[in-house]
Amino acid sequence: MKPARVRRLCTGRRVAVAMAGCAVAALATLVAPGSPAAPAAYAVERHGDGSVTLTVKDQDPSSR
């Protein structure tokens, strides 16, 4: 009888596929809509007299 063939867990191809998957996930995190890099949809300004101004931008995603 022949001994069972031992398979390597970490082959070059598997490592490359895992690294590519991690790179895609990292890129998707950076450019995803609503990410911290996107500007806020609102702004609050406090004035010296105690009043507050709230400015809300258009939140319709089709207008981008």
C-alpha positions in Angstrom: 0.0 0.0 0.0 1.1 3.5 -0.7 1.1 6.1 2.1 -1.6 8.8 2.0 -0.6 11.9 0.2 -0.1 14.9 2.5 -1.8 18.1 1.2 -0.4 21.5 2.1 -2.8 23.9 3.7 -1.1 27.1 2.6 -0.3 26.9 -1.1 0.9 29.9 -3.1 -2.4 30.1 -4.9 -4.5 30.0 -1.7 -2.4 32.7 -0.1 -2.8 34.9 -3.3 -6.6 34.4 -3.4 -6.8 35.3 0.4 -4.7 38.4 -0.1 -6.8 39.5 -3.1 -10.0 39.0 -1.1 -8.6 41.1 1.8 -7.6 43.9 -0.6 -11.0 44.0 -2.2 -12.7 44.1 1.2 -10.4 46.9 2.3 -11.1 48.9 -0.8 -14.8 48.4 -0.5 -14.7 49.7 3.0 -12.9 52.9 1.9 -15.2 53.7 -1.0 -18.5 52.5 0.4 -21.4 55.0 0.3 -22.0 56.5 3.7 -18.4 56.0 4.8 -16.8 58.5 7.2 -15.1 60.0 4.2 -18.5 61.1 2.8 -19.6 64.6 3.9 -22.3 64.8 6.6 -25.9 65.3 5.4 -26.5 68.0 7.9 -24.7 70.9 9.7 -25.4 72.5 13.1 -24.1 76.0 13.7 -24.3 77.7 17.1 -24.5 81.4 17.3 -23.3 83.8 20.0 -26.8 84.8 20.9 -27.7 81.2 21.8 -29.6 80.4 18.6 -28.8 77.4 16.5 -29.1 77.0 12.7 -29.7 73.5 11.3 -28.8 73.0 7.6 -30.0 69.7 5.9 -28.7 68.7 2.5 -30.7 66.9 -0.1 -30.6 63.2 0.9 -32.0 61.8 -2.4 -29.3 59.3 -3.6 -30.4 59.8 -7.3 -29.3 63.4 -7.2 -25.6 62.5 -6.8 
